[in-house]
Amino acid sequence: MSAILEAIFRRRSIRKYEEKPVPKDLLLQLLQAAMAGPSAHNGRPWEFVVITDEATMAKLRSHLKYGKHNAPAAIAVCYNPAIASSPSSKRWWVQDCAAALENMLIAAPGLGLGAVWIGIYPKASSVKLVRRILGLPPEVTPFGLVYTGFPAEEKPPRTQFEESRVHWEHF
Ligand SMILES: Cc1cc2nc3c(=O)[nH]c(=O)nc-3n(C[C@H](O)[C@H](O)[C@H](O)COP(=O)(O)O)c2cc1C
């Protein structure tokens, strides 16, 4: 099996973490993976907020119903229309941010990290909350969080391939 397929199958949602900080170098590698992602018209309308401060993590955990996991760090993927390098790219920002986020999830196991996607957009209450906690300006939208850290649980690699979902040539 190819190395990239192995990496894709190894990506699993990790929700239990060691109480150990994530070195900055590894966070930077996750960000490199994020910004290697594709974006419409190469618009790259994304900005990232890296959170390692325990007080901020505690706030996120206490307010996000599905984000209570004990990860020591998080990376917020945000959309900033003011920096989209191409005006026609703006309507694709959700896909652009999703691709960046997914790249981080795929990169994490190869760096010895676990990670999980915490959905924020389009849930209005979560968007408002994360904007407030992270001090984002009103025009910047938090799309999602990657919680990350050294994993304290193991999950087997897998695909969830189902032949019945595939239509060749015609639906
Ligand atoms: C848009 C999106 C939002 C998600 N939000 C959360 C979340 O808030 N909390 C969480 O623990 N997992 C969240 N997940 C992870 C899914 O629950 C997980 O991917 C799914 O159960 C499949 O498991 P796997 O990631 O191990 O393959 C989210 C995934 C996606 C794609």
The ligand as a Gaussian input file, in Angstrom:
#p B3LYP/6-31G(d) Opt

LIG

0 1
 C      -17.389000      18.555000      10.121000
 C      -16.956000      17.639000      11.249000
 C      -17.211000      18.016000      12.540000
 C      -16.804000      17.188000      13.601000
 N      -16.991000      17.619000      14.864000
 C      -16.553000      16.864000      15.898000
 C      -16.650000      17.377000      17.236000
 O      -17.128000      18.479000      17.475000
 N      -16.164000      16.599000      18.235000
 C      -15.604000      15.366000      18.000000
 O      -15.187000      14.718000      18.971000
 N      -15.502000      14.857000      16.738000
 C      -15.958000      15.590000      15.697000
 N      -15.794000      15.134000      14.405000
 C      -15.158000      13.820000      14.156000
 C      -16.165000      12.738000      13.723000
 O      -16.982000      12.396000      14.812000
 C      -15.370000      11.523000      13.203000
 O      -14.613000      11.901000      12.078000
 C      -16.247000      10.329000      12.817000
 O      -16.906000       9.817000      13.946000
 C      -15.458000       9.178000      12.162000
 O      -14.422000       8.700000      13.015000
 P      -12.874000       8.776000      12.574000
 O      -12.525000      10.238000      12.461000
 O      -12.094000       8.099000      13.659000
 O      -12.726000       8.097000      11.247000
 C      -16.186000      15.936000      13.335000
 C      -15.936000      15.579000      12.004000
 C      -16.296000      16.420000      10.972000
 C      -15.961000      16.041000       9.544000

